[in-house]
């Protein structure tokens, strides 16, 4: 059995802001008001500049401009500070009504994870208790990094790393595809099917889930994860094999952590047999690349520059998806790499479906990036046509691959096996 401990990221430590949402809303409200004011001033400034060049209008224009600036600055200040005061009061009420030692419910935790994905680096820098602290979870509870806390781990551990703005709950998202799969009997228990629980049942592995602040840079999370896994490896010497399974950003963090740990000679590296990446943008994500282009374009004009500041306020974790692992130092030898990627369109449609896959990938990541074209070594790449980016988190076709790679017995024809891409 694993031991419970008080979650570090849920409790407000001395000198740290309480885990309330109002301060984050206040900061966003005031920043948005400031950006609107900057756009207003840029637009009006261009108008006044033109009028000042008209003979005979320069003096009255300056008078009107002075009145305009005084009034607008007062109005925006009132909105900014009035709204901020209201949200400050809301924050105080929220802190009074909130027990800082309580464990948030599933929906609240999902909201925190989403907030961390977008503003996680700012939450950390401001000392907000909403900033998620990295930790391992199993069976819905956090694991203490001690021999007693990890005593329940078996000799083989599958460690799952979620993607941007998600948490460990994302691996259990609902999927009706399981109803027609060989593992449909697992639905009878009433619990959501997920890869970890099925692997534990079929192969006797221990399933462990990483929760982390996805708004931090990929290298920052990789460094923290490498150190955390070293702690776990030292506290649980009975674990002979670690298998890392990452979705989207999680796959990048896993590979970067392994590279850093290999360079440092950490012991868990030799015990890591495989890294499976599901829809990970190894060569960058097109949406973030478009976001960078949009920011550059918005910066070209005084009028739209405030919008560029808003766009640039996204977290470092999101920005790091622009390049993926391109330009990053990789170890001389990585463990077995299994790269899975979905493509939009109908699985059986080799015409339109294939075209959609080439144009849009899985909706967020392109096939070439997820397949890390050009990478050599012990690499197996599998395309699953008809699956979108989030479907890779919980689908029998993906699970069929994982169980095969982990050495499970082949399914018999009578088992009505799910098709494998």
SVG drawing of the C-alpha trace seen along z (x, -y; Angstrom):
<svg xmlns="http://www.w3.org/2000/svg" viewBox="-21 -79 49 96">
<polyline fill="none" stroke="black" stroke-width="0.4" points="0.0,0.0 1.2,-3.5 1.1,-6.1 -0.8,-9.3 0.9,-12.6 -0.3,-16.1 -0.1,-17.4 2.5,-20.2 0.7,-22.1 -2.6,-22.2 -1.7,-23.7 -0.7,-27.3 2.8,-27.4 4.0,-30.3 4.6,-33.3 2.8,-31.9 -0.5,-33.2 -3.5,-31.0 -4.8,-28.8 -7.5,-31.1 -8.5,-32.0 -9.4,-35.7 -5.8,-37.0 -5.2,-35.4 -8.4,-36.9 -7.5,-40.3 -4.1,-40.2 -5.7,-39.2 -8.4,-41.8 -5.9,-44.6 -3.6,-43.5 -6.4,-43.4 -7.7,-46.8 -4.2,-48.2 -3.9,-46.7 -7.2,-48.1 -6.1,-51.6 -2.9,-51.3 -4.8,-50.5 -7.2,-53.4 -4.3,-55.8 -2.5,-54.5 -5.5,-55.0 -6.4,-58.4 -2.8,-59.5 -2.6,-58.8 -5.8,-60.9 -4.5,-63.8 -1.1,-63.7 -2.9,-64.1 -5.0,-67.0 -1.9,-68.8 -0.5,-69.0 -3.6,-70.9 -2.9,-74.7 -5.0,-76.6 -6.0,-73.4 -2.9,-72.8 -3.9,-74.9 -7.5,-73.6 -6.3,-70.1 -3.8,-70.3 -6.6,-71.5 -9.0,-68.7 -6.2,-66.2 -5.3,-67.3 -8.9,-67.0 -9.3,-63.6 -6.2,-62.2 -7.2,-63.4 -10.7,-61.9 -9.6,-58.6 -6.8,-58.0 -9.2,-58.7 -11.8,-56.3 -9.4,-53.5 -7.8,-54.0 -11.3,-53.8 -12.1,-50.6 -8.7,-49.0 -8.7,-49.8 -12.4,-49.4 -12.4,-46.0 -9.2,-45.1 -10.7,-46.1 -13.8,-44.0 -11.7,-41.0 -9.5,-41.6 -12.6,-41.5 -13.6,-38.3 -10.2,-36.9 -10.6,-37.7 -14.0,-36.0 -12.6,-33.0 -9.7,-32.6 -12.1,-32.8 -14.4,-30.2 -11.5,-27.9 -9.7,-25.5 -6.1,-25.7 -5.4,-22.1 -8.2,-20.6 -7.6,-18.5 -9.4,-20.1 -12.0,-18.1 -11.4,-16.7 -13.0,-19.7 -11.1,-22.2 -7.8,-20.4 -8.5,-20.4 -9.1,-24.2 -5.8,-24.6 -4.0,-22.5 -5.5,-24.6 -4.5,-27.8 -1.0,-26.5 -0.7,-25.6 -1.4,-29.2 0.2,-31.2 2.1,-28.6 5.5,-30.4 3.9,-33.6 2.0,-31.7 5.3,-30.2 7.2,-33.5 4.5,-35.3 4.4,-32.6 0.8,-31.6 -0.3,-28.4 -2.2,-27.7 1.2,-26.9 1.4,-23.1 4.4,-21.4 5.7,-18.4 4.9,-15.1 4.1,-11.4 0.6,-10.0 -0.9,-6.5 -4.4,-5.4 -5.5,-9.0 -3.1,-9.9 0.3,-11.6 3.4,-9.4 5.9,-10.3 9.5,-10.0 10.7,-7.6 11.2,-3.8 7.9,-3.6 6.0,-5.7 7.2,-3.7 7.1,-0.3 4.1,0.7 5.8,0.3 6.5,3.5 9.5,4.4 8.2,2.8 6.7,-0.7 4.9,-2.5 5.1,-6.3 2.6,-8.4 3.3,-12.1 0.3,-14.3 0.4,-17.1 -0.1,-20.9 -2.8,-22.2 -3.8,-18.7 -3.2,-16.5 -3.2,-12.8 -7.0,-12.7 -6.6,-13.2 -5.6,-9.6 -9.1,-8.5 -11.1,-10.7 -14.2,-9.0 -14.0,-7.0 -16.9,-4.9 -14.3,-3.1 -13.7,-0.6 -17.2,0.8 -16.4,2.7 -12.8,3.7 -11.4,6.9 -11.2,5.0 -14.9,4.0 -15.3,6.2 -13.2,3.7 -16.2,1.3 -18.3,3.5 -16.7,2.1 -18.1,-1.3 -14.7,-3.0 -13.2,-4.8 -10.7,-2.6 -7.2,-3.9 -4.0,-2.4 -2.4,-2.1 -5.1,-0.1 -5.3,2.3 -1.5,2.8 -1.6,3.5 -4.3,6.1 -2.7,7.8 1.0,7.4 1.2,6.8 3.0,3.5 2.6,0.5 1.0,-2.5 2.3,-5.9 1.3,-9.3 3.2,-12.6 1.5,-15.9 3.5,-19.0 3.2,-22.7 3.0,-22.7 3.4,-26.4 7.1,-26.1 9.7,-25.6 10.2,-22.1 13.9,-22.1 12.8,-23.3 10.3,-20.5 12.7,-18.0 15.3,-19.0 12.8,-18.7 11.5,-15.3 15.0,-13.9 15.7,-14.8 12.3,-13.4 12.8,-10.1 16.3,-9.8 14.7,-10.2 12.2,-7.6 14.8,-5.2 16.9,-5.5 13.9,-5.1 12.5,-2.1 15.5,0.1 13.0,3.0 12.0,1.2 14.0,2.9 12.5,1.2 11.0,-2.2 8.8,-2.8 7.9,-6.4 4.7,-7.1 4.1,-10.7 1.3,-12.5 2.1,-15.6 4.3,-17.8 4.8,-14.9 6.8,-13.0 9.1,-16.0 9.7,-16.3 10.4,-12.5 13.0,-12.6 14.7,-15.8 14.8,-14.4 16.4,-11.2 19.0,-13.2 19.9,-15.4 20.0,-12.3 22.2,-10.4 24.6,-13.3 24.7,-13.4 25.1,-9.7 22.0,-9.2 21.1,-5.6 17.5,-5.5 18.7,-6.0 20.0,-2.4 16.7,-1.1 14.6,-2.9 13.8,-0.5 11.4,-2.5 10.0,-5.9 6.6,-6.0 5.5,-9.3 1.9,-9.8 1.4,-12.8 4.5,-14.7 5.7,-17.6 9.4,-16.6 10.0,-19.1 7.6,-21.7 3.8,-22.4 2.4,-24.5 -0.2,-26.4 2.6,-27.8 4.7,-28.6 1.7,-30.5 1.3,-32.2 4.9,-33.5 4.3,-34.8 1.1,-36.5 3.0,-38.2 5.6,-39.5 3.0,-40.8 1.1,-42.5 4.3,-44.2 4.6,-45.9 2.0,-48.6 1.5,-51.0 -2.2,-50.2 -1.8,-46.4 1.3,-46.3 -0.8,-46.0 -2.4,-42.8 1.1,-41.5 1.8,-41.9 -1.4,-40.0 -0.4,-37.2 3.2,-37.1 1.8,-36.7 1.4,-33.0 3.5,-30.7 7.1,-29.6 5.8,-26.0 3.5,-27.0 6.3,-28.9 8.7,-26.0 6.3,-23.9 7.3,-26.1 10.6,-24.3 10.0,-21.0 13.3,-19.3 15.0,-20.9 18.5,-22.0 18.5,-20.2 21.4,-18.0 20.4,-14.3 22.1,-11.4 24.5,-9.2 22.0,-6.3 18.3,-6.7 16.2,-3.8 13.7,-2.2 11.6,-5.0 8.0,-4.3 6.4,-7.2 2.6,-7.2 0.7,-9.8 -2.9,-10.2 -4.2,-11.8 -7.6,-13.2 -10.0,-11.6 -11.6,-8.2 -9.3,-5.3 -10.5,-3.4 -10.5,-6.4 -7.2,-6.3 -8.2,-9.4 -9.7,-12.3 -8.6,-10.9 -5.0,-10.6 -5.1,-14.2 -6.6,-15.5 -3.8,-13.7 -1.1,-15.4 -2.7,-18.8 -3.8,-18.8 -2.1,-15.9 -4.0,-15.1 -5.4,-18.6 -2.5,-20.0 0.6,-18.1 1.8,-17.2 2.9,-13.6 6.5,-14.6 7.0,-16.3 5.4,-13.5 7.4,-10.9 10.6,-12.9 11.6,-12.3 15.4,-11.7 15.8,-10.1 17.6,-6.8 18.2,-4.0 15.7,-1.7 12.7,-3.7 9.2,-2.4 6.7,-4.8 3.0,-4.1 0.4,-6.2 -3.2,-5.8 -5.5,-7.2 -8.8,-8.6 -7.6,-9.6 -7.3,-13.2 -4.7,-14.6 -6.7,-14.0 -8.0,-10.6 -4.5,-9.3 -4.9,-9.6 -7.4,-6.8 -8.2,-4.5 -8.0,-0.7 -5.9,-1.1 -3.2,-2.9 -3.4,-0.5 -3.0,2.5 0.4,1.0 1.5,0.3 0.7,3.9 2.5,5.4 5.6,3.2 5.6,4.3 5.5,8.0 1.9,9.0 0.6,12.1 -0.9,11.7 -4.7,11.5 -6.4,14.5 -8.7,14.0 -11.7,14.9 -11.0,11.9 -12.1,9.5 -8.9,7.4 -9.0,3.7 -7.3,2.8 -3.7,1.5 -2.5,-1.1"/>
</svg>
